[in-house]
Amino acid sequence: MVARKGANMAVLYMRIAGAMQSWGTQSRFTHRDTGLEPSKSGVIGLLCAALGKPRDEKERIDLPSLKELARLKMGIRVDQQGEVERDYHTAQNVAKAGGGIKECEPSDRFYLADAVFLVVLQGDDNKLKQLHEALKSPVWQLYLGRKSFLPDPPVYLKDGFQSEIDDLEEALKAYPFLCRHRPNQQDKLRTEIEVNFGQGEQVKHDQPLSFSERLFGLRHVKTGWVDTAKLPQPKEELCIFPS
């Protein structure tokens, strides 16, 4: 762990794992995509559910604003990539844009199967402490991109709030591996870290601006790698996935 650099900065660890999860950022009409890692809008939406924060900002002014939540920087470590799968979905009696009813509307909906991610948020320690408590006893059901995709194990980690660390890159190296080690385990785990606008090598369109109007902005990220062997040993069984 590294010494704190900022006056009131900290990190919050979250475990994003489940049999199925979907993080679409470019979905249009009948084609529903998924990213290979959690989107920032999806993670912030999950935190809003934990807080009991509605889409309309005016309904709960006592809770952190979406602007404050979106200001948190996010880092991701891919502990288990999972497999991209496709669900062929049909809906009956769908209203047409030009009027009338369509008897059947097919669509392709993609999702990740058996993926495990360590997500880290960096920001004000008081806000992160509040979010940590909310994840422990969420107001509304938490889900991983779709309401039918539930987290298992829980998103909440007992030691998820860390005030001794305030750097995302170091934070991703300081937390134990979330899966059981196996003979064909990867030597390195991919990471993705949010950086200041214009500094990253990749642009993502998942910065939440308004959930009520479904508005999203751009953010920049950089990718890296963490040596699996150098991660600290877990204090407890952190993940149920054997493979």
C-alpha positions, 0 to 999 in steps of 0.5 A: 500500500502507498501513503495517502497523497490527498487530504480526504482521498480513499478507494472503494473496492467492489466485487463484480461477479455473477453467472451472467452480466451485461454492460452494453454501451452501444446497444441500438434497437434489436441488437444489445451488446455487452462490453468486456468489462463493467461500464462506468454508467452501469457501476454508478447505476448499481451504486444508485440502487444501493443508495435508493437513489431514483432517476429523478435527482429532485426526489432525494436531494439528501443523497449524493448527486449523479454529478458527484458520483460520476466524478469518482475515478474508476479502475477495473482488474479482470480476474476472470474474463468470462465468455461472451454468449448470445441470447436469442430473445423474442417479444410479442405484440410490440408497438411500432414507431409508425403506429400499429402492433408487430406480432413478434420482434426478435433480438440478439442480446449478448452477455458475459458468462462467469466473469469476475472483476475487481472494480475500484473507485477513487474519490472523497473518503466520506462519500466512499464510506457512505457507498460502502455502507450502502453496498452492505445493506442496499435499499434496492436489488443490485443487478449486473446490467440487467435485472435478471443478472444478479451478483453472486457472490455479493458486490460488498467486500468487508474490507472494501473501503481503504483510506490508506490508498488513494491511487487506482493503479496501486489499488489494483495491485494491493487487493487479493485475487478474487478467484481460486488459483488453477494450473492454467492460471494467467500470469498477468491480469488486464487492468483498465484505469480511468485517466484525465480527459485526453490522456488515455489511449481509449475513449468510452461513451459511458460517463453518466450525465443523466439517467432520467434522460439517458445521457452519457458523455465520454471518458478516457481510459488506459490499459495495463497488466498486473502480475498475478503472482505478486498479488497478496494472499486472500484472507478468506475465500473470495470467489466461488468460481472454480475455473 
